Amino acid sequence: MQSCELVTLVSSIACCLAQGRTADEIALLSCIFSQLGDTLETIAAHQALCCGNDKNDNINDDIFFGFQGERRRER
């Protein structure tokens, strides 16, 4: 997918989500998706900083159990 196609897709999704909603509902959706984007950025930065290049690393363990040198698995 090219950049312009992605922008068009995202804009189309936004228009569909906004259709039939009040200004307050649209504002709430905007806040929710902004927080989602910020949280994804935080997770990506944490992985880059703390997890190195280990592709098998599970970021959810770090989120729920705290980052530790050795993983603590509770299954």
Rosetta blueprint (number, residue, H / E / L):
1 M L
2 Q L
3 S H
4 C H
5 E H
6 L H
7 V H
8 T H
9 L H
10 V H
11 S H
12 S H
13 I H
14 A H
15 C H
16 C H
17 L H
18 A H
19 Q L
20 G L
21 R L
22 T L
23 A H
24 D H
25 E H
26 I H
27 A H
28 L H
29 L H
30 S H
31 C H
32 I H
33 F H
34 S H
35 Q H
36 L H
37 G H
38 D H
39 T H
40 L H
41 E H
42 T H
43 I H
44 A H
45 A H
46 H H
47 Q H
48 A H
49 L H
50 C H
51 C L
52 G L
53 N L
54 D L
55 K L
56 N L
57 D L
58 N L
59 I H
60 N H
61 D H
62 D H
63 I H
64 F H
65 F H
66 G L
67 F L
68 Q L
69 G L
70 E L
71 R L
72 R L
73 R L
74 E L
75 R L
